[in-house]
Amino acid sequence: MIIEGNQKELDAMKEFHKGNRKEGLRLQEEFAAEFREEYKDKDHCPCKKACRYHGNCKECVAIHRAHQEHVPNCMRPLLNKKIKLLSELTEHTIANEIEPPKEVLRKEFQQD
């Protein structure tokens, strides 16, 4: 199951935007039910960082909401995609002013 850009959820959002809340909710629940079934016994978290909250979205999001310093890693690709569109307005010159932080990855993603 693909989570990011899932077609069923994209279709649900189209229905919401058209004002068809009932169909949007139906499609959204289908997506959620498929997600629950697919990931009931396997890892759904795309985060590569070493973190004791890996896969525990509720606590992870609560922590990030509390400190408000940055967003959870799983949200970065989505936000970066949106920010990239804004960055085009300055021909991405902001990239010259930014240095990403050093991150500690989980063992399976560490480079020797």
MINU-727357 format. One line per 5 residues: number of its first residue (from 1); their letters; for each residue x, y, z of N, C-alpha, C. Coordinates in Angstrom, 1 decimal, decimal comma. Each point is the difference from the previous one (the first is absolute). Example, Ala and Ser with C-alpha at 12.3 -4.5 7.8 and 13.67 -1.06 7.14 Angstrom:
REM residues 2
1	as	13,2/-5,7/7,8/-0,9/1,2/0,0/0,9/1,2/0,0 | -0,4/1,1/-0,7/0,9/1,1/0,0/-0,8/1,1/0,8 $
This chain:
REM residues 112
1	miieg	0,8/-1,2/0,0/-0,8/1,2/0,0/0,9/1,2/0,0 | -0,3/1,0/-0,9/0,7/1,2/0,0/-0,8/1,0/0,8 | 0,7/0,7/1,0/-0,6/0,9/0,8/0,1/1,4/-0,6 | 1,2/0,5/-0,3/0,2/1,3/-0,6/-0,7/0,1/-1,4 | -0,8/0,9/-0,2/-0,7/0,2/-1,3/-1,0/-1,2/-0,3 $
6	nqkel	-0,5/-0,6/1,0/-0,9/-1,1/-0,2/-1,3/0,5/-0,8 | -0,3/-0,7/-1,1/-1,0/0,4/-0,9/-1,4/0,1/0,7 | -0,3/-0,9/0,8/-1,3/0,0/0,7/-0,1/1,2/0,9 | 1,0/0,4/0,7/0,0/1,2/0,8/0,0/1,3/-0,9 | 0,7/0,0/-1,1/-0,1/1,1/-0,9/-1,4/0,2/-0,5 $
11	damke	-0,6/-1,2/-0,4/-1,4/0,1/-0,4/-1,0/0,5/1,1 | 0,3/-0,4/1,2/-0,8/0,5/1,2/0,1/1,5/0,1 | 1,3/0,5/-0,2/0,2/1,5/0,1/-0,8/0,7/-1,1 | 0,0/-0,6/-1,2/-0,7/0,6/-1,1/-1,5/0,2/0,3 | -0,5/-1,1/0,6/-1,5/0,1/0,4/-0,2/1,0/1,1 $
16	fhkgn	0,9/0,1/1,0/-0,2/1,1/1,0/0,1/1,4/-0,7 | 0,9/0,2/-0,9/0,1/1,3/-0,7/-1,3/0,3/-0,8 | -0,6/-1,0/-0,5/-1,2/0,2/-0,8/-1,2/0,2/0,9 | 0,2/-0,2/1,3/-1,1/0,2/1,0/-0,7/-1,3/0,3 | 0,5/-1,1/-0,5/-0,7/-1,3/0,2/0,7/-0,7/1,2 $
21	rkegl	-0,4/0,5/1,2/0,6/-0,5/1,2/-0,3/-1,4/0,2 | -1,2/-0,5/-0,3/-0,4/-1,4/0,3/1,0/-0,9/-0,8 | 0,2/0,2/-1,3/0,8/-0,8/-0,8/1,5/0,1/0,4 | 0,4/1,2/0,4/1,4/0,2/0,5/0,2/-0,8/1,2 | -0,9/0,0/1,0/0,1/-0,8/1,2/0,0/-1,5/-0,3 $
26	rlqee	-0,8/-0,4/-0,9/-0,1/-1,4/-0,4/1,4/-0,5/-0,5 | 0,5/0,8/-1,0/1,3/-0,4/-0,6/1,1/0,1/1,1 | 0,0/1,0/0,9/1,0/0,1/1,0/-0,1/-1,2/0,9 | -1,1/-0,4/0,4/-0,1/-1,2/0,9/0,4/-1,2/-0,7 | -0,2/-0,2/-1,3/0,5/-1,1/-0,8/1,5/0,0/0,1 $
31	faaef	0,6/1,1/-0,2/1,5/0,2/0,1/0,5/-0,5/1,4 | -0,7/0,6/1,0/0,4/-0,3/1,4/-0,1/-1,5/0,3 | -1,1/-0,6/-0,5/-0,2/-1,4/0,3/1,1/-0,9/-0,7 | 0,3/0,4/-1,3/1,1/-0,7/-0,7/1,3/0,2/0,7 | 0,2/1,2/0,5/1,3/0,3/0,7/0,1/-0,9/1,3 $
36	reeyk	-1,1/0,0/0,8/0,0/-0,8/1,2/0,3/-1,5/-0,3 | -0,6/-0,5/-1,0/0,2/-1,4/-0,4/1,4/-0,3/-0,5 | 0,5/0,9/-0,9/1,3/-0,2/-0,6/1,1/0,1/1,1 | -0,1/1,0/0,9/1,0/0,3/1,0/-0,2/-0,5/1,4 | -0,9/-1,0/0,2/-0,3/-0,4/1,3/1,2/-0,7/0,6 $
41	dkdhc	0,8/-0,7/-0,8/1,2/-0,7/0,5/1,3/0,4/-0,6 | 0,0/1,2/-0,6/1,3/0,4/-0,6/0,2/1,5/0,1 | 1,2/0,4/-0,2/0,4/1,4/0,2/-0,5/0,9/-1,1 | -0,7/1,1/0,4/-0,5/1,0/-0,9/0,8/1,3/0,0 | 0,9/0,1/0,9/0,6/1,3/0,2/1,2/0,2/-0,9 $
46	pckka	0,1/1,0/-0,8/1,0/0,2/-1,0/1,3/0,7/0,6 | -0,1/0,4/1,3/1,1/0,7/0,6/1,2/-0,9/0,1 | 1,2/0,5/-0,3/1,2/-0,7/0,0/0,9/0,3/1,3 | -0,5/1,0/0,7/0,8/0,5/1,2/-0,1/-1,0/1,1 | 1,0/-0,1/0,8/0,0/-0,8/1,2/-0,8/0,7/1,1 $
51	cryhg	-1,1/-0,6/0,3/-1,0/0,7/0,9/-0,8/-1,1/0,7 | -0,2/0,2/1,3/-0,9/-1,0/0,8/-1,4/0,1/-0,4 | -0,5/1,1/-0,7/-1,4/0,2/-0,3/-0,3/-0,5/-1,5 | 1,0/-0,7/-0,6/-0,2/-0,5/-1,4/-1,3/-0,8/0,0 | -0,9/0,3/-0,9/-1,2/-0,7/-0,3/-1,1/0,4/1,0 $
56	nckec	0,3/0,8/1,0/-1,0/0,4/1,0/-0,5/1,5/-0,4 | -0,8/0,1/-1,0/-0,4/1,3/-0,5/-0,6/0,9/1,0 | -0,8/-0,5/0,9/-0,7/0,8/0,9/1,0/0,8/0,9 | 0,9/-0,8/0,6/1,0/0,7/0,9/1,0/0,8/-0,8 | 0,4/-0,4/-1,2/0,9/0,8/-0,8/-0,6/1,3/-0,4 $
61	vaihr	-1,2/0,0/-0,4/-0,7/1,3/-0,4/-0,2/0,9/1,2 | -0,4/-0,6/1,2/-0,1/0,7/1,2/1,3/0,7/0,4 | 1,1/-0,7/-0,1/1,3/0,6/0,4/0,3/1,2/-1,0 | -0,2/-0,2/-1,3/0,3/1,1/-0,9/-1,0/1,2/0,1 | -1,2/-0,3/0,4/-1,0/1,1/0,2/0,4/0,7/1,3 $
66	ahqeh	0,6/-0,7/0,9/0,4/0,7/1,3/1,2/0,8/-0,2 | 1,0/-0,5/-0,6/1,3/0,9/-0,1/-0,1/0,9/-1,2 | -0,8/-0,2/-1,0/-0,2/0,9/-1,1/1,3/0,5/-0,7 | 1,1/-0,8/0,1/1,2/0,4/-0,7/0,1/-0,5/-1,4 | -0,5/-1,2/-0,3/0,0/-0,5/-1,4/-1,2/-1,0/-0,1 $
71	vpncm	-0,2/-0,6/-1,1/-1,0/-1,0/-0,2/0,5/-1,4/0,0 | -0,8/-1,0/0,2/0,5/-1,4/0,0/0,6/-0,3/-1,4 | 1,0/-0,9/0,0/0,7/-0,3/-1,2/-1,0/-0,5/-1,1 | -1,0/-0,7/0,4/-1,0/-0,5/-1,1/-0,7/1,1/-0,7 | 0,0/1,2/0,6/-0,7/1,1/-0,7/0,9/0,8/-0,9 $
76	rplln	1,3/-0,2/0,2/1,0/0,8/-0,8/-0,2/0,0/-1,5 | -0,1/-1,2/-0,6/-0,1/0,0/-1,5/-1,2/0,8/-0,4 | -1,1/-0,1/0,7/-1,2/0,7/-0,4/0,2/1,5/0,1 | 0,6/0,4/1,1/0,2/1,5/0,2/1,1/0,5/-0,9 | 1,0/-0,8/-0,2/1,1/0,4/-1,0/-0,5/0,2/-1,4 $
81	kkikl	-0,9/-0,9/-0,4/-0,7/0,2/-1,3/-0,7/1,3/-0,1 | -0,7/0,4/1,0/-0,7/1,3/0,0/1,0/1,1/0,1 | 1,0/-0,1/0,8/1,0/1,1/0,2/0,8/0,2/-1,3 | 0,2/-1,1/-0,7/0,8/0,1/-1,3/-0,8/0,9/-1,0 | -1,3/-0,2/0,0/-0,8/0,9/-0,9/0,2/1,5/0,3 $
86	lselt	0,0/0,3/1,3/0,3/1,4/0,4/1,4/0,4/-0,3 | 0,9/-0,9/0,2/1,5/0,3/-0,2/0,2/0,3/-1,5 | -0,8/-0,4/-0,9/0,2/0,3/-1,4/-0,2/1,5/-0,2 | -0,7/0,7/0,8/-0,2/1,4/-0,1/1,4/0,8/0,1 | 0,9/-0,6/0,7/1,3/0,6/0,2/1,1/-0,8/-0,7 $
91	ehtia	-0,4/-0,8/-1,0/0,9/-0,9/-0,7/0,9/-0,8/1,0 | -0,7/-0,5/1,0/0,6/-0,9/1,0/1,3/0,6/0,7 | 0,2/1,3/0,0/1,1/0,5/0,6/0,1/-0,2/1,5 | -1,2/-0,3/0,6/0,0/-0,3/1,4/0,9/-1,2/0,4 | 0,2/-0,8/-1,0/0,9/-1,2/0,2/1,4/0,4/0,4 $
96	neiep	0,4/1,1/-0,5/1,4/0,5/0,4/0,1/0,5/1,4 | -1,1/0,1/0,7/0,0/0,5/1,3/-0,4/-1,0/1,1 | -0,1/-1,3/-0,5/-0,5/-1,0/0,9/1,0/-1,2/0,1 | 0,2/-0,5/1,2/0,8/-1,2/0,2/-0,8/-1,0/0,8 | -0,3/-1,1/-0,6/-0,8/-1,0/0,8/0,7/-0,5/1,2 $
101	pkevl	-0,7/-0,3/1,1/0,7/-0,6/1,2/0,5/-1,4/-0,2 | 0,9/-0,3/0,8/0,5/-1,4/0,0/-1,0/-0,8/0,8 | -0,4/-1,2/-0,6/-1,0/-0,8/0,7/0,5/-1,4/0,3 | -0,4/-0,6/1,1/0,4/-1,3/0,3/-1,1/-0,9/-0,5 | 0,4/-0,9/-0,9/-0,9/-0,9/-0,7/-0,1/-1,4/0,8 $
106	rkefq	-1,1/-0,7/-0,2/-0,1/-1,4/0,5/1,1/-0,8/-0,7 | 0,5/-1,1/0,7/1,1/-0,8/-0,4/-0,1/-0,4/-1,5 | -1,2/-0,5/-0,4/-0,2/-0,5/-1,3/0,2/1,1/-1,1 | 0,0/1,3/0,4/0,2/1,0/-1,0/1,3/0,8/0,1 | 0,8/-0,5/1,0/1,3/0,7/0,2/1,0/-0,5/-1,1 $
111	qd	0,9/1,0/-0,4/1,0/-0,3/-1,0/1,3/-0,2/0,8 | 0,7/-1,0/-0,3/1,3/-0,3/0,7/1,1/1,0/-0,3 $
